[in-house]
Amino acid sequence: MTRVTGEQVIGHRRAMGWPELADADVDRVVDILNDALGALAGLDDAWWVEPAHRFRVERHD
């Protein structure tokens, strides 16, 4: 699983021209992003893509 590091958060903020964060805030951002990535990694593709047979497209002119 991909993990976010503090260096990545700091580097991204600098590249975007955003203000620096305190170390505790960087740690919090890293924790939030890694929790979100872990949750996404646990989902099956079925949560994201509906099977095509469930949709019916009709044209109304």
KEGUVO-558338 format. One record per residue (C-alpha): residue in three letters; residue number from 1; x, z, y. Coordinates in steps of 0.1 Angstrom, whole numbers, plus 2048, in hexadecimal, padded with zeros to 3 digits. Each point is the difference from the previous one (the first is absolute). Layout:
<atoms>
('ALA', NUM, (X, Z, Y))
...
</atoms>
This chain:
<atoms>
('MET', 1, (800, 800, 800))
('THR', 2, (80C, 7F8, 823))
('ARG', 3, (809, 81F, 815))
('VAL', 4, (803, 802, 826))
('THR', 5, (81E, 812, 80E))
('GLY', 6, (805, 811, 821))
('GLU', 7, (81A, 7E6, 809))
('GLN', 8, (7E6, 7E5, 7FC))
('VAL', 9, (7E8, 812, 816))
('ILE', 10, (81A, 806, 81B))
('GLY', 11, (80D, 7DC, 7FE))
('HIS', 12, (7DD, 7F2, 803))
('ARG', 13, (7F7, 815, 81E))
('ARG', 14, (821, 7F6, 811))
('ALA', 15, (7FA, 7DB, 7F8))
('MET', 16, (7DD, 802, 80F))
('GLY', 17, (80D, 812, 81F))
('TRP', 18, (7EB, 81F, 7F9))
('PRO', 19, (80C, 823, 80A))
('GLU', 20, (814, 815, 7E8))
('LEU', 21, (7EF, 81A, 7EB))
('ALA', 22, (80B, 823, 7F8))
('ASP', 23, (80F, 804, 7DD))
('ALA', 24, (7E1, 814, 7F5))
('ASP', 25, (7EA, 7E3, 80B))
('VAL', 26, (815, 7E6, 7EE))
('ASP', 27, (7FD, 815, 7E1))
('ARG', 28, (7DA, 802, 804))
('VAL', 29, (7FD, 7DA, 805))
('VAL', 30, (816, 7FB, 7E0))
('ASP', 31, (7EA, 817, 7EC))
('ILE', 32, (7E0, 7EF, 80C))
('LEU', 33, (80D, 7DD, 7F9))
('ASN', 34, (80D, 80A, 7DD))
('ASP', 35, (7DF, 811, 7F7))
('ALA', 36, (7ED, 7E0, 80A))
('LEU', 37, (818, 7EA, 7EC))
('GLY', 38, (7FC, 816, 7E2))
('ALA', 39, (7DA, 7FF, 803))
('LEU', 40, (801, 7DA, 803))
('ALA', 41, (817, 7FD, 7E2))
('GLY', 42, (7E7, 813, 7EB))
('LEU', 43, (7E3, 7E8, 806))
('ASP', 44, (7F7, 7E4, 7E9))
('ASP', 45, (7FD, 7DD, 80D))
('ALA', 46, (7DB, 802, 7F9))
('TRP', 47, (7FC, 817, 81E))
('TRP', 48, (80D, 7E5, 817))
('VAL', 49, (7F3, 7E0, 7F3))
('GLU', 50, (7DD, 7FA, 7F4))
('PRO', 51, (7FC, 7E8, 7E2))
('ALA', 52, (7F6, 7DE, 80C))
('HIS', 53, (7E1, 7FF, 7EA))
('ARG', 54, (7F0, 81C, 815))
('PHE', 55, (7FE, 7EA, 81F))
('ARG', 56, (7E9, 7E3, 805))
('VAL', 57, (805, 7EA, 81E))
('GLU', 58, (7E2, 7ED, 80D))
('ARG', 59, (801, 7E6, 81B))
('HIS', 60, (7E4, 800, 81A))
('ASP', 61, (800, 7E2, 818))
</atoms>
